[in-house]
Amino acid sequence: MRSQMHTLTKHQQTELVSIINGDFGSHLEFDDFAEAVLGMFENIPGFETISQSKSTRIVKQLWRKYHG
């Protein structure tokens, strides 16, 4: 079960990107996008304690969805 901790389904990824688009628009720079995602992580149970390396990986995945 521990291997699934701090993971997001494709649907959850799409939802987070959609929320960011709705709240901030679609033209954020990477650093602003990352800050928005990390702020959202603080409100997702279990993600408030995510490691920096894991959060960086997830932010980059979400960035590709947001920017792509």
Residue pairs with C-beta under 8 A, 6 or more apart in sequence:
5 46
6 46
6 47
6 50
6 51
6 54
6 58
8 16
8 58
13 61
13 62
13 65
14 65
16 37
16 40
16 62
17 62
17 65
17 66
19 40
20 28
20 33
20 36
20 37
20 40
20 62
20 66
21 66
23 36
24 32
24 33
24 36
26 66
28 36
28 66
30 63
33 59
33 62
33 63
33 66
34 59
34 63
37 55
37 58
37 59
37 62
38 55
38 59
41 47
41 48
41 50
41 55
42 48
47 55
50 58
